[in-house]
Amino acid sequence: MRFTVNRDVFSEAVSFAVKLLPQRPTQPLLSGALIEAQNGELTVSTFDYEVSSRTVITAEIVEAGRALVSGKMLSEIAQRLPHSDVEVTLIENRVEVRCGSVSFSLPAMPVEEYPQLPNITAVSGSVPADAFSEAIAQVSLAASKDDVTPVITGVQLEIQENSLTLTATDRYRVATRSIDWENQSDQGALSALVPAKIVTEVGKTFGNDGIVKIAIVKDDDREVIAFTGGNKTVTSLLIKGNYPPVGRLFPSNVDNYAVMSTSELVDAVGRVGIVLEREAALRFSFADGNVTLEAAGNESAKAVETVDVHLMGEEMTVSLKPQYLLDGLRSTHSEFARISFTRTDNPAKPGPVLITSQRSKEDSDDTSFRYLLQPNLLLR
């Protein structure tokens, strides 16, 4: 194997391929990056039996072949190479990397023992890359970080006709966003529970690719999803298990709500929350024309601030954890936010609050993104 490739193109390809490599691979081979050179194209791939990344770039192929080297080492080298064309050569059991006046020699792993990457050619449908990336950013932060319950560490993708809905929860909050879906198969309604880490990386990587193609495969041998944008593809095994029916937690209609400037409330929460102890909640008193934020910390520290709001319905007082609230407000990606108050069977106990976005104080809210939050567990 021998090829010459543009330094920046090579560095970007390797960086993408190794990004999802496991920190502690179960086998040394699974820490490797597979390089395949043939027919004027260079393919860089990684695979650990659960997640794969693959990208194809143009290169000048002098001699076709394939080699397996340490992915982390190759990535670090590629990022630090001088700005000159890169020449890579496989000589017996070593991979030589030359660029300008610098050269590296890396041991090659036994490529014949490397597992075969998933080959998924079918496409279930496609989504606009920018909308998909935004939806992932809005929803994935609500996924649980606790591996004790794996089923809620993922993002649930649900496809119905022309709509793709992403949902995540950590039991304290639920975030959901719907975007347009272009169906390209006869599979009908589909669902896929994807690890949040994978979805997040896909959102960051494919946001500028125009269209992201998605394939969901469920058969006797495997349950896997593939994301393709431009010359890059990521596949992942799906999380097994039944996702909790969090959709039923959202109210069908709410007539008691407050609308305020998103940035003003975000800034106020940040200031008042300074005096709070860890995991403590802020008290919000909504009245006609304003909301008063109150925080009481240790050593008798206190803070109070008032923010203008447009209140519809009854006055309301709720206590919310500041970081969870900030996550919801920032995820609206809107100048104005609506906080709606739901009811419980106990008149003295407010239900979860529902956060949506608005273009103005008088406009109706946009329910394509919804964020449900309360201090206590939504699910038990």
N, C-alpha and C positions, 0 to 999 in steps of 0.2 A: 504494500500500500504506500502510495506517495501522492501528495496533492499540495497545491498552493491556493490560499484563500485570503480574502481581505481581512485584515486584523479586526476591525470593528464588527463586521458581520460574524466572524468566528467567535469573538468574545460574547456577543449577544446570544448566539445560539447555545454556547456551552452554559452560560449563566442561566438561561431558561431551563435547559434540560436538567441541571443538577439542583434546581431550587427546591424540588419536592423530595429529594433523597432523604431517607431516614437518618436521624442523628445517630442511632445505634443499630446498624443493619444486623440481621440475624446471621448473615453470611458475608464474608469479605467481598465476594463477587458482586453483591447487591449495592456496594458503595461505588461501583464503577460506572463510567460513561462509555457507551458503545458508539464507536465511530465507524461509519460505513461509507466508502467512497466508490461510486460507479456512475457511468453515463452522465458525467458533468455535474453530478449532484452529490452533496455531502449530507448525510443524515447523522444527527447526534441524538442519542436516546438514553433514557434511564428507566429502570423497572425494578420493583421490589416485591412482586407478586400481588400487590394491592393497588399501587399507583404507578402509572407510567407517564413519561413526557417524551415527546418526539418533535423534532423540527428539521426541516429540509432547507438547505441553502445551496447557492451556486458556487462551484469551485472548479479550479483547473485540475482535472484528474490525470495524473501522469501514469499511475498504476493503480488499478482497482484493488480493493481489499477491505478488511475490517480489523479493528483492534479494540481492546477493552483496557481502559486505564482508570486510575483513581479520579472520580468525578470532582471531588473537592480540590484536589491538587491541580487538575487541569483548569478548573475555573479560576483559581487564584493566579495561575500563570497567565491565562488568556487576558485577564483584566489588567495585568501589569506589563504586557508586551509593549515595546515601542511602536510608533505609528509607521509600520511597514508591512508588506505582505508576509503572511505566515506560511512556512513550509513544514509539513508534517510527513514523516517517513517512518514506516515500520521496518526495523532491521532486526531480524531474528526475533528475540523476545523483549525488545526495547522499542519504545516509541520516541523518536527524536523530534523535538519542536525547535525550529529556528526562525528568528525574526530579527532582522537587522544584525546587530553585533552580539546578540544574546542567543544562547542555545540551552535546551533542557533535554535530559534523557530520563524517561519514565519507564518503570518496569511494566510490561504488558501482562495482564491477567489471562487465564485460559478462556478465550472467547467461545470455544466450543461447549463450555459448561454453562454459559449464560442462558437464562430462561428466555423462551420465545415471547416477544412482546405481543400484547393483544392486537388482533387485526379486526377492526370494525369498519366495514364499508357502508353499511346502511345508515340512513339519516332519518331521524324521527321528525325533525323540524328545525326551524331556525328563528333567532331573535335578533333585534337590533343590538349591536355590541354595546353602544353607549347606554341604552336603557337597561340592559342586562347588568352591566357593571355598576350602575347606580343602584339598582334593586338589590344586588348582593351587598353593597356597602350599607344600605339602609337596614337590611334584615339580619345579616350574619352575626352582628355584634350581640344579638339576643340569644344566640345558641349557648347552651350550657358548656362550661369548661370542666365539669366534673365527670370523669370517666366511669363513675359508679353506675350511672344510667346512660349507656352508650346511645340509646335511641334519641335522646334530646341533645346530643353533641353535634348533630347534623342539621342541615337545612333541607326541609321538605320541598320538593318540586312537584307541583300538581298541574297537569295539562288537561284543559277542557276546551275542545273546539279551537277557538282562536285566541285563547288566553293561557299564559303561564303564570302561576302564582307561587311565590317563594315564601316560606314560613319558618320561623325559628322561635324557640322558647327555652327559658331556663327555669321555668316554674314561677318566677316572680314577674315575668313580663312575656308578652307575645308580640312579635313584629311580623307583618305580612305586607307583601307588595305584589301587585298584578301588572303584567306588561303584555304587549301584543306577541302572539305566537303564530308563525306561519307553518302550518302542518304540511309535512312532506311524506306521510306514510298513511297506511290504513290501520294503524295500531289502536285508534280510538283514544279513550281517556287513559292517561298514563300517570304514574307517580314514581318518584325516586328519592330516596333519603341519602343525601351525599354528605360526607364529612365536611364540617364547616371550614376546616383548614384548606381543603381542596377548592371549595367554592370561592373562598376569599381570594386565593391565588389566581384562580381563573378570572375573577372580576378585575384584578389589578393588571393581568397580563393581556387580556383580550379586549380591553375597553376601547381601543382605537382601531380595531380591525374591521369595522363596518358591519359585518354579519358574523354571528357565532352559530355554527351548526351543532346540534345536539342529537346524540343517538343514545337511546335507552334499550338495552338488551337484557331480557329476562328469559332464560331457558333452563333446562335441566342442569347444564354445566356451569352457568355463571349468571350473576346479576351485576351488570357493569354499566357505567355511563361514560360517554366520550364527548369532549368539547373540542371543537376545531375552529380556529380563527386564523385566517391567512395561511401561513406555512407551519403553524404550530398545532399540536394535538395533545390533550391531557386525557387520560382515562383513569377511572377509579372504581374499585368495587363499591357496591352500595352497602349501607348499614342495614343489617337484618333486624326485623322487629316491626311492631305496629306503632306508628306515630300517634301520640295522644290527640284526641279530637278537639283541638284548641279552637277550631272555628266556631264552635257553639258558645264560646265565652264572649264573643263580640255581641254587643247589643244591636238589635235590628233598628232601633230608633232612639235618639236621645234629644230631648228638648231643653235640657239644662246644661249650658256650656259657657265658656269664657274665651274670648279671642284677644290675643295680645301680640305685640312685636316679639318675634322669636329671639332676636339678638338682645333686646332689652331684658327679657326674662333670663336668658342664658347668663348675661353679665351679672344680674342681681343674684342668681343662685350661686355663682362662683364667689361673689363677695361675702354674702351672708354665711355661706357654708364654711368659711375659714375657721370659725369658732367651734364647729361641730366635732365631736369625737367620731372615731371610725365607726361606720355602719349606722350612725344615728340618722334620724330623719328630720327633714325641714317641715315646719308647719306653714301651710298656705291658707289664708283666710280671704276668700273671694267675696267681694261686696260690689255694689253698684259703682262702677267707675274705676275700681282699683283692686289689686290683690296685695296683701301684706305678708311678707315673708318674715318668719321669726325663727331664730336659732339660739339654743342655749347649750353652751359647751362646758368643759371642766373649769375649775377655778372661777366659777361665776361669770365667765365670759358670755356675753350675749350680743346679738346683732339683729337689727330690724331694718327692712327696706320695703318701700311701696312702689309698685309698678302699675301704670295705667292699663286697664283692660276694658273690654266691652262685654258685659255680662248679660246673658239671656237666661231667664228663669230665676230660681231661688238662690239666695246667698249660700255659700258652701265652705266648709273647712275640712281640709284633708292634710295628712302627713305623708310625705313621699321621700324616698331616698334620693339625695341630690344627683348622684352619678347616673342612676337609672333614668331620672327625669332628663338630665342633660343629653344622654344618648338619644332619647326619643325626640327631643326638641331639635337637636342638630340633624337628625335623620329626616326631618320634614323637608329639608332643602328648600325652604320657603321663607318669605319675609314675615309672614304671619302664621301663628299656630293656633289651633283650636284645642282646648282641653275640655272634654265632655265628661259629665259626672253621671255615673250609672247608679242604680238602686240595688239594695239588698233587702232580704226579708226583715232585717232589723233596721227600723227607721233611724236609730242612733248611730249606725255604722255605715259610712259611705262605701259604695262599691268601687271597683277599679275605675281609673280614669282612662279615657280614650283620647289619644293625641293624633290629630290629623293636620293637614296643611291648608292654608287659605292664601289667596292672592291679595286680599284686602280684608279689612275688618268687617265689611258689609257683605262680602261675597260668600257663596256657599262653599263648603269644604270639599277638598279633593280626597276621596276615600280609596284611591288606588294604593296609598300607603296608610297603614293603620298600626298603631302602637298602643297596646293595652298594658297598664301598669298598676300595681298596688303593692304596699309594703309586705303584705302577707302572701302566702303561697296561693297562686291561682289554681294549682293542681295538687292533689295529695295522693 
